Amino acid sequence: MRYAADLLEEFNTAHPDSYQPDGWWRPSDLRNEAEHQEAEEREQAELDAQVNTLACDLLSVGLRVGLVVSPGTHLHTAKAMVEKGWRKEVSL
């Protein structure tokens, strides 16, 4: 979307007589939408990282105590926990 905004801005600069300030596809709108989409992607990546971290921790603990479960159980459990609000606390 940023690329489209740049192209539209170049077009508007090159053809000032065809620029419509109230048009549907303003460069600023496209950039705002791109920022919104990137923020959602970052948030999803952070959630995925939390799920993977928790799944690895659950698997590790399960192996230590001799818990045998079907494959993928740790990942499904971790995903459910993160969706319910679990967040890993990092302590130094």
Number of C-alpha atoms within 10 A of each C-alpha: 15 16 12 14 19 15 13 17 16 13 13 17 12 11 10 10 8 10 15 11 9 7 7 9 13 17 20 13 14 19 17 14 14 16 14 12 13 12 12 12 12 12 12 12 12 12 16 15 12 19 25 16 15 22 21 15 14 17 19 14 12 14 12 9 8 9 10 9 11 6 9 11 13 21 18 13 15 23 19 13 16 17 12 9 8 14 13 11 6 5 4 3
